[in-house]
Amino acid sequence: MEITLVQGDITEQRADAIVNAANSSLMGGGGVDGAIHRRGGPEILEECRKLRASRYGKGLRTGQAVATTAGRLAARWVIHTVGPVHARSEDRSALLASCYRESLRVADELGATSVAFPAISAGIYGWPVDDAARIAVETVRAAETNVADVRFVLLDGAAYAAFEARL
Ligand code: AR6
């Protein structure tokens, strides 16, 4: 597996799958989630609605992942995963690691070999970016997967530097 870093907007990536840092409602939000739905178009939300009406009536649990079409994005699929909200009172690292592992597992099921990840939980969900980068890199490196091209796409310089330090 080759791991590369890109500084920029994940919605501009060309990959088999783009991972969305979603919330359990799957109904969109701010950050990466907002950007993906804006640029990918209404088809993505339509499929998310269908998922809520079928398998995920109560929403997608934290640490889990599920795929939809990527709509107008330059990808075949969006893999939605729900990161944990950072908490000082409780160690939720295993849930954050699970997001990366489960996303790669879904990618394998789909046959996706190139996957672009954002820094899950490191925005609105408040995870300190150095620790988010550590968990992301360690988990992806340890994963048993057929995904050959993993890209971490970091919007800002600080996140990029944190991932660079961990790689
Ligand atoms: N491309 C790449 N990275 C981005 C982009 C982008 N277009 N936009 C933001 N980031 P966040 P979370 C970075 O907040 O912390 C939503 O409302 C951002 O700077 O997108 O997991 C969902 O619906 C940060 O480093 O995701 C949930 O409710 C990282 O992506 C909640 O936010 C993750 O920030 C999830 O929060």
Residues whose N, C-alpha, C, O or C-beta is under 5 A from the ligand:
A	BS01	AR6	G8 D9 I10 T11 A21 A22 N23 G28 G29 G30 G31 V32 D33 A35 G83 P118 A119 I120 S121 A122 G123 I124 Y125 G126 V153 L154 L155 A159
